[in-house]
Amino acid sequence: MIATPACRRGEPENSSSATASPDAANSKRPDLLVFPDELRVADASVNDFVTKAMTTCAKGDYEPFRLLWSAREDPLPRGEYEEGWHAVQTITVRALEKVTLGPDPKANRAEGETVYALLVDVSLDPTQKAGQKKPQRHVVMMLAPDSGEWRLGRAPKAMRAWIKGKISGTDIAAEPSGGDHGD
């Protein structure tokens, strides 16, 4: 997944809040997450999870971040997460789309499954190491049910192309893995 370096937040390292607790630093940035009302879906639990996941990514506490991920997925390693979470300036939700995945024995999915494709734009501080190479990133993740709760996972390649194409106005892939895209 492209998403992992994007789950970071921060201010320049020489800032006085760089030594403050993650919660104290995060409380100074209420505008960190931009999640427009028109992109919210009918299922409030999905909207709540998106808000929780994106703000948790930016808090700088690895354990809650790790718990957002599906048991079937490995999240970003602790070292990479800790190295870069300071760099996130904003996370803007660009798309949140319902998708029905078809049965796939390779993915241990005997029946269809409803998931959500999430596209966010992440703005990173170019003075931070994580933001020096590419300060603006487009990140696509998949939200899937896991043990009765929504969890993050890597979006399949076709899903990433489809959601990016939808936002750019080009219908790159009509079906991200077979199914319904609307909500």
C-alpha positions as CSV (number, residue, x, y, z in Angstrom):
1,M,0.0,0.0,0.0
2,I,1.1,3.5,-0.8
3,A,-0.6,4.8,2.3
4,T,1.7,4.0,5.0
5,P,4.1,7.0,4.9
6,A,1.1,9.3,4.8
7,C,0.0,8.5,8.3
8,R,2.1,11.2,9.9
9,R,1.7,14.6,11.4
10,G,3.7,17.4,12.7
11,E,5.6,20.5,12.9
12,P,9.2,21.3,12.3
13,E,11.6,19.4,14.6
14,N,12.9,22.6,16.1
15,S,9.4,23.5,17.2
16,S,8.7,23.7,20.9
17,S,5.8,21.3,20.5
18,A,8.1,18.6,19.1
19,T,8.8,17.5,22.6
20,A,5.2,17.7,23.7
21,S,3.1,14.6,24.1
22,P,1.4,13.4,20.8
23,D,-2.1,14.3,22.2
24,A,-1.0,17.8,23.1
25,A,0.6,18.4,19.7
26,N,-2.5,17.0,18.0
27,S,-4.9,19.2,20.0
28,K,-3.2,22.2,18.4
29,R,-4.2,21.0,14.9
30,P,-7.9,20.7,14.8
31,D,-7.8,21.3,11.0
32,L,-5.6,18.2,10.4
33,L,-8.4,16.2,8.8
34,V,-10.6,17.6,6.1
35,F,-13.5,15.2,5.5
36,P,-16.2,17.1,3.5
37,D,-19.8,16.3,4.4
38,E,-20.6,15.5,0.7
39,L,-18.1,12.6,0.8
40,R,-19.6,10.9,3.9
41,V,-21.5,7.7,3.2
42,A,-24.8,6.4,4.5
43,D,-23.2,4.1,7.0
44,A,-22.2,6.3,10.0
45,S,-19.8,3.6,11.3
46,V,-17.7,4.0,8.2
47,N,-17.6,7.8,8.5
48,D,-16.6,7.4,12.2
49,F,-13.9,4.9,11.4
50,V,-12.4,7.2,8.7
51,T,-12.3,10.1,11.1
52,K,-10.8,7.9,13.8
53,A,-8.3,6.2,11.5
54,M,-6.9,9.4,9.9
55,T,-6.6,11.3,13.2
56,T,-5.0,8.2,14.9
57,C,-2.4,8.0,12.1
58,A,-1.4,11.5,12.9
59,K,-1.1,11.3,16.7
60,G,2.2,9.6,16.9
61,D,1.2,6.6,19.0
62,Y,2.1,3.4,17.2
63,E,-0.1,0.9,19.2
64,P,-3.5,2.5,18.4
65,F,-2.3,3.0,14.8
66,R,-1.4,-0.7,14.5
67,L,-4.8,-1.7,15.9
68,L,-6.5,0.0,13.0
69,W,-5.3,-2.6,10.6
70,S,-6.9,-5.8,9.6
71,A,-5.5,-9.0,11.2
72,R,-4.8,-10.1,7.6
73,E,-2.5,-7.1,7.0
74,D,0.8,-5.9,8.3
75,P,0.8,-2.2,9.1
76,L,3.7,0.2,8.5
77,P,6.6,-1.0,10.7
78,R,7.1,1.0,13.9
79,G,10.4,2.6,12.9
80,E,9.0,4.0,9.7
81,Y,5.9,5.3,11.5
82,E,7.8,6.9,14.2
83,E,10.3,8.5,11.7
84,G,7.6,10.2,9.8
85,W,4.4,11.0,11.7
86,H,5.7,14.5,12.5
87,A,5.5,15.5,8.8
88,V,1.8,15.4,8.2
89,Q,0.2,18.8,7.8
90,T,-3.2,17.8,6.5
91,I,-5.1,14.8,5.4
92,T,-8.0,15.5,3.0
93,V,-10.5,12.9,2.1
94,R,-11.1,13.0,-1.6
95,A,-13.3,9.9,-2.1
96,L,-15.0,7.3,-0.1
97,E,-16.8,4.7,-2.2
98,K,-18.7,1.5,-1.4
99,V,-17.4,-1.5,-3.3
100,T,-18.7,-5.1,-3.4
101,L,-15.8,-7.5,-3.9
102,G,-16.7,-10.8,-5.6
103,P,-15.7,-14.2,-4.3
104,D,-12.0,-14.8,-4.5
105,P,-10.5,-18.1,-3.2
106,K,-7.0,-16.6,-3.4
107,A,-8.1,-13.9,-0.8
108,N,-9.9,-16.5,1.3
109,R,-13.2,-14.9,0.3
110,A,-15.9,-17.5,-0.5
111,E,-18.7,-14.9,-0.8
112,G,-18.9,-11.3,-1.9
113,E,-17.8,-8.7,0.6
114,T,-18.8,-5.0,1.0
115,V,-15.7,-2.8,1.6
116,Y,-15.0,0.9,1.0
117,A,-12.3,2.5,-1.1
118,L,-10.8,5.5,0.6
119,L,-8.7,8.1,-1.3
120,V,-6.9,10.8,0.7
121,D,-4.5,13.5,-0.2
122,V,-1.8,14.0,2.3
123,S,0.2,17.1,2.6
124,L,3.6,16.6,4.3
125,D,6.0,19.2,5.7
126,P,8.8,19.5,3.1
127,T,11.2,20.4,5.9
128,Q,10.7,17.0,7.5
129,K,12.5,13.9,6.2
130,A,9.2,12.2,5.2
131,G,8.1,15.2,3.2
132,Q,11.3,16.0,1.4
133,K,11.0,13.5,-1.4
134,K,7.3,13.9,-2.1
135,P,5.4,16.5,0.0
136,Q,2.0,15.8,-1.7
137,R,0.7,12.2,-1.7
138,H,-2.4,10.4,-2.9
139,V,-3.1,7.5,-0.7
140,V,-5.7,4.7,-1.4
141,M,-6.7,2.3,1.3
142,M,-9.5,-0.2,1.7
143,L,-11.8,-0.4,4.7
144,A,-13.0,-3.9,5.3
145,P,-15.0,-5.5,8.1
146,D,-12.8,-7.6,10.4
147,S,-14.2,-9.2,13.6
148,G,-17.2,-7.0,13.6
149,E,-15.3,-3.7,13.2
150,W,-13.9,-1.7,10.2
151,R,-10.2,-2.0,9.7
152,L,-7.6,-0.6,7.3
153,G,-6.1,-2.7,4.5
154,R,-4.2,-2.4,1.3
155,A,-6.4,-1.6,-1.6
156,P,-6.0,-4.0,-4.6
157,K,-4.3,-2.4,-7.6
158,A,-7.5,-2.3,-9.7
159,M,-9.3,-0.5,-6.8
160,R,-6.5,2.1,-6.6
161,A,-6.6,2.7,-10.3
162,W,-10.4,2.9,-10.3
163,I,-10.8,5.4,-7.4
164,K,-7.9,7.6,-8.7
165,G,-9.5,7.6,-12.2
166,K,-12.9,8.5,-10.8
167,I,-11.4,11.5,-9.0
168,S,-9.4,12.6,-12.0
169,G,-12.4,12.3,-14.3
170,T,-11.1,9.3,-16.3
171,D,-12.8,6.0,-15.8
172,I,-9.6,4.0,-15.6
173,A,-11.3,0.8,-14.5
174,A,-15.0,0.3,-14.7
175,E,-15.0,-2.4,-12.0
176,P,-12.4,-2.5,-9.2
177,S,-12.8,-6.2,-8.6
178,G,-16.3,-6.7,-9.6
179,G,-19.1,-4.9,-8.0
180,D,-21.1,-2.0,-6.8
181,H,-19.3,1.4,-6.3
182,G,-22.2,3.5,-5.2
183,D,-23.4,4.6,-1.8
